[in-house]
Amino acid sequence: MFLGLLFLRNSAVPLSLKGLLVVTVVLAQPMQPTIHFNGSLLAAAGWI
């Protein structure tokens, strides 16, 4: 997942594609997210 976040930071990727990838990652996560995962998600959202 960390490598995926680095990929999302690539400015060459269209914002719409970044958003789609983020949604895909979120939906692919277990339905019992941990506080650590939530923090990572917020950090990823801030990078986009």
Backbone as CSV, one residue per row, in Angstrom:
resi,resn,N_x,N_y,N_z,CA_x,CA_y,CA_z,C_x,C_y,C_z
1,MET,0.834,-1.202,0.000,0.000,0.000,0.000,0.872,1.257,0.000
2,PHE,2.024,1.158,0.677,2.917,2.322,0.725,3.381,2.701,-0.678
3,LEU,3.739,1.703,-1.478,4.178,1.977,-2.849,3.036,2.584,-3.654
4,GLY,1.828,2.128,-3.367,0.666,2.681,-4.058,0.489,4.161,-3.736
5,LEU,0.747,4.518,-2.476,0.617,5.923,-2.087,1.681,6.757,-2.778
6,LEU,2.880,6.193,-2.922,3.942,6.921,-3.615,3.541,7.131,-5.075
7,PHE,2.917,6.113,-5.666,2.462,6.227,-7.047,1.415,7.327,-7.167
8,LEU,0.533,7.409,-6.175,-0.516,8.428,-6.206,0.065,9.832,-6.122
9,ARG,1.256,9.949,-5.545,1.870,11.271,-5.411,2.470,11.743,-6.731
10,ASN,2.603,10.834,-7.693,3.200,11.184,-8.980,2.333,12.230,-9.677
11,SER,2.888,13.404,-9.905,2.120,14.503,-10.500,1.699,14.217,-11.940
12,ALA,2.311,13.195,-12.557,1.974,12.874,-13.942,0.626,12.153,-14.037
13,VAL,0.135,11.676,-12.902,-1.139,10.960,-12.897,-2.289,11.959,-12.761
14,PRO,-3.272,11.914,-13.652,-4.405,12.838,-13.587,-5.101,12.770,-12.227
15,LEU,-5.602,13.909,-11.750,-6.268,13.952,-10.447,-7.469,13.016,-10.394
16,SER,-8.201,12.916,-11.496,-9.374,12.050,-11.499,-8.964,10.594,-11.302
17,LEU,-7.833,10.213,-11.910,-7.348,8.843,-11.766,-6.875,8.612,-10.338
18,LYS,-6.234,9.628,-9.752,-5.785,9.512,-8.362,-6.984,9.267,-7.454
19,GLY,-8.041,10.047,-7.665,-9.234,9.891,-6.839,-9.825,8.496,-6.979
20,LEU,-9.868,7.985,-8.203,-10.412,6.656,-8.447,-9.583,5.596,-7.735
21,LEU,-8.259,5.742,-7.787,-7.381,4.776,-7.132,-7.551,4.815,-5.618
22,VAL,-7.700,6.023,-5.074,-7.892,6.146,-3.622,-9.177,5.452,-3.199
23,VAL,-10.252,5.679,-3.955,-11.533,5.047,-3.634,-11.406,3.531,-3.711
24,THR,-10.693,3.044,-4.729,-10.500,1.603,-4.889,-9.754,1.022,-3.700
25,VAL,-8.695,1.718,-3.273,-7.907,1.244,-2.127,-8.760,1.212,-0.866
26,VAL,-9.541,2.277,-0.664,-10.385,2.352,0.532,-11.407,1.220,0.548
27,LEU,-12.058,0.976,-0.592,-13.077,-0.067,-0.651,-12.469,-1.450,-0.514
28,ALA,-11.196,-1.591,-0.872,-10.531,-2.890,-0.794,-10.075,-3.220,0.623
29,GLN,-10.062,-2.230,1.494,-9.620,-2.449,2.875,-10.700,-3.191,3.662
30,PRO,-10.277,-3.874,4.731,-11.256,-4.555,5.598,-12.251,-3.546,6.171
31,MET,-13.410,-4.021,6.571,-14.434,-3.127,7.097,-14.153,-2.713,8.541
32,GLN,-12.997,-3.117,9.073,-12.620,-2.754,10.437,-11.284,-2.020,10.407
33,PRO,-11.250,-0.816,9.841,-9.997,-0.061,9.728,-9.453,0.312,11.097
34,THR,-8.129,0.343,11.193,-7.494,0.722,12.453,-7.218,2.216,12.448
35,ILE,-6.881,2.753,13.604,-6.569,4.175,13.698,-5.359,4.488,12.831
36,HIS,-4.400,3.561,12.784,-3.195,3.780,11.981,-3.569,3.899,10.505
37,PHE,-4.461,3.019,10.034,-4.878,3.072,8.635,-5.601,4.381,8.351
38,ASN,-6.452,4.805,9.270,-7.182,6.057,9.076,-6.212,7.222,8.951
39,GLY,-5.166,7.218,9.772,-4.162,8.277,9.706,-3.438,8.255,8.374
40,SER,-3.122,7.051,7.885,-2.429,6.925,6.606,-3.322,7.419,5.474
41,LEU,-4.611,7.130,5.567,-5.560,7.551,4.537,-5.657,9.069,4.498
42,LEU,-5.702,9.690,5.673,-5.777,11.147,5.725,-4.509,11.763,5.140
43,ALA,-3.369,11.142,5.421,-2.102,11.648,4.895,-2.100,11.530,3.370
44,ALA,-2.593,10.405,2.860,-2.637,10.197,1.411,-3.558,11.225,0.758
45,ALA,-4.690,11.494,1.387,-5.634,12.461,0.839,-5.004,13.852,0.802
46,GLY,-4.165,14.145,1.772,-3.512,15.448,1.814,-2.474,15.618,0.717
47,TRP,-1.922,14.501,0.239,-0.893,14.569,-0.809,-1.488,14.823,-2.185
48,ILE,-2.750,14.445,-2.359,-3.355,14.542,-3.695,-3.751,15.986,-4.015
